[in-house]
Every structure is written in structure tokens, then in C-alpha cells.
Amino acid sequence: MIANGQILKKEDFVPFAYNNPVVLTRKIWYGFGGIPLFSKNIELIKTELSLLKMAVPALLNDVNEFFRLAKRMLNKSKFYRSGYVTIKLFAEVTKTDFVVECNAFEEFEFPVSQQGILLNFAEVPVFSGDPFVRFQFYNSLVWKMAEIANLQSQVQNSVFLNEKGCVIHGIGANIFAVKGREIFTPSPETGCYIDVLRNLVIEIARKSGLKVRETATLRKEDLLEMDEIFLASEAGGFQWVMGIGTKRFVQKFAGMICENLNTALKEMV
């Protein structure tokens, strides 16, 4: 693990002392011999800390050195295939402590669910006008509540709507809905969650010959009329949606987009 820029064994780590920090957690996928989205994630973390008026650790301003330490940690752990580098920050106004840990998968490629998942619609709407609404830290508590509620059912994820009744995102994931050869995804003005994977998926879908439309007016009833739905996030991978309620969807383009995503990620390392 890495603690404030120092590589340590877990048994040697001494927990940080702090008063009442804001805790930010970020999972960054690694694979193909690199961490392709590392620098973009660090920039996003710095943006979040700045918006919260919290201190930015010096190492985050030296991305090359941070990347070198992260790669060294993976090599010392003998993690050579794929998995996650997880950064956990304990942020305060005057200082921000952080730890970095890693885990490994047997697969080499970006994670994709082998079976379709079931969705429902979350009961709590999200206010699109909040300036923090697109960030993970803002949504984490509401997402956790939805996850707990879903434990009582066969549902694996939930679709969130904003105060206008328009689709914005899933639990920790961007949502993409396919009709014919056109993909609909919520636009930023809806208050949708935006991670570093979202724009990459949009770019790859367009390069794959599909038309992508970012929309602020995708409603619940529109979603149920789609041919295919999939969720995508760096932390959760690719998830094809089998159904919402009694409605069932096909699996047509998600596999192709995920395959092309792996090609793009491999080219980035």
C-alpha cells in the first residue's frame, strides 16, 4: 500500500489522526501493463478537493511520480493482469491524508458482467441544479441507500431520475440506452454522474458507427421502450441490463462497444 506517498506493508501502516475529514474514494482500473485512466482520475480528484476547499496533497500535483509509485506497488504485489488501484483520501482544510491499495483479477481485460442485471427506479429524485451533483462524493450516500434497499430484491442496480422526472444515471454508473443504431445517454445538464469513462464510451460508440445523442429529456417511459440498455463505469465495469420490471432487453451493441473499449485502453498504456 501507499500512505501519503510512502510504500508500506499493511502491517506497518499507522492510521491517520484527524478530526472530521471528508472521505473520498476512487477506484482506478489497471490492465494491459498500465493504468490507462490514471492521470484523468487524479485531475478529477483534484477538482473535487478544490470544489470542497480541501487541501490537495503534493503528490497529486506530480502525476508522473504518483503513477511511478502506483506501478511500483502493483509490481511489488505481483499484480500483472488487471484489477483496481483504490485511492482513499481523508480531506480537511489544512491537510489531506491518503492511502492507496490494490487488488487483482484473473482477467486481462476491462471487467464486463457475464450475465444481465435487473434494474428498478430509485424512489429519491436527484436535484439537477446542485453544482456538486455530477461528482461521486455527492451521490455516495444516496447510492448506498439504494444498494441497501435492493438487497431485499433480485435487483442489482437502480435508475435515478432528477426533479423533472428525467433519467440521469445508475448507482455509480453512466447509463446508455439503445434504439435501433442510436444510443441515448443523459446530458450533463440533467445532473448525471460523470466519471472519466463516460466520454470515452461515447467516443468509442461513435467510432463504432453508432449515433450518440446526449439528451436532457429521457424519461422513465422512454427507457422502457428501448431495445438495449447498459451501464458503464470504471469502478463497476460494463453491465448489460437484462430487464426493468417485466420489460426485457436484447444484447446487441454492448459487447462490441466493450471490445472496442478494451482496444482503446490498450492503446493508451
Buried (B, 14 or more C-beta within 10 A) or exposed (E): BBBBBEEBEEEEBEEBEEEEBBEBEBBBBBBBBBBBBBBBBBEBBBEBBEEBEBBBBEBBEBBEEBBEBBBEBBEEBEBEBBBBBBBBBBBBEEBBBBBBBBEBBEEEBBBBBEEBBBBBBBEEBBEBEEEEBBBBBBBBEBBEBBBEBBEEEEBBBBBBBBEBEBBBBBBBBBBBBBEEEBBBBBBBEBBBBBBBBBEBBBBBBEEBEBEBEBBBEBBEEBBBEBBBBBBBBBBBBBBBBBBBEEBEBBBEBBEBBBBBBBEBBBEBE
